[in-house]
Amino acid sequence: MENKVVPAATKYPEKPITLIVPFGVGGGIDLVARTVEKSASTHLGQPLVVVNKPGGTGTIGWNEVAGAPPDGYTLAMTGIEIILQPLYGTTKYHYPSALEPIAQITELSLIMAVQSNQPWNSLEDLIAYAKNHPGEIKFGHPGIGGINHVLGETFAKAANIQLEQVPFQSGAEAMSSLLGGHIQVVFLNPAAVKEQLRSGKVKALALGGEKRLTDPVFTNIPTFREQGLDVVCNSWNGIAAPKGLPDDVKKKLSEGIKKVIDDPEFQKNMENLGLQITYLGPEESGKKWLIDSQRLTKTVQETGIAEKIKTQKK
């Protein structure tokens, strides 16, 4: 890998900062990025410009950020996929070591949802149908090998049913396909499901977290464990930079992002999306990456999902 030469920071930031979202517009991670963007100018001293670079379940956007100069002007929205993607074989960069975390913003319990007109009102209903109609149920997610995909495959394995996976560029695309009747199930983060759930267009069958969510729109959704399946898949969203930021730039950036997250307006907007803020600073985020890496390596190998996804990626 080339050595990146970075001039000493002067009065960082002196120009707008690009925040790359490695998924399509309207998905959960994009909604978080745009919520950060609204408050950024006040607390960072320069605008944050959100740019969507979807494709490769995050890898196209993260490749661009990992290869950018570590000067604090190119940042990435992150999800747990930065840890998952290298587990399936070669990626251009090993993201946990090519990027460094600035902050974790939120932790996410993924939601399994179906169209309201479907006859299934519980996991038990859907599992019974799938056993009688193998391969007929298709589930949508925002990219092969992402945590949403892993949750779908983990559920199918735990329930001993056959589901067909369909990848999209964003949670918004997957939701549109569900509403159009092209797929039967989605595994998405709360922000991508909330409006359709509130309007009654979809119903949620299960939650991927260890406990229920507190938002009134989601409180009635039981976890997989409550319904007898040992399935837990959580995600998170944060912000990262190319490895090697000068110390003063990293300090200004992490302090500025922390102020954004502490802003009452930001917190209200996140709450409106149905997301709970779980802030971690650079050091704590780095430790979290390590722990999640060990846990997920074990999960995808023991379940056989890593091999399955490698095949699907070809």
Secondary structure, DSSP 8 states (H G I E B T S, - for coil): ---------SSS-SS-EEEEESS-TTSHHHHHHHHHHHHHHHHHSS-EEEEE---GGGHHHHHHHHTS-SSSSEEEEEETHHHHGGGGS--SS-HHHHEEEEEEEEEEE-EEEEETTSS--SHHHHHHHHHHSTT--EEEESSTTSHHHHHHHHHHHHHT---EEEE-SSHHHHHHHHHTTS-SEEEE-HHHHHHHHHTTSEEEEEE-SSS---STTTTT--BTGGGT-----EEEEEEEEES---HHHHHHHHHHHHHHHH-HHHHHHHHHHT-EEEEE-HHHHHHHHHHHHHHHHHHHHHTSHHHHHHHHH-
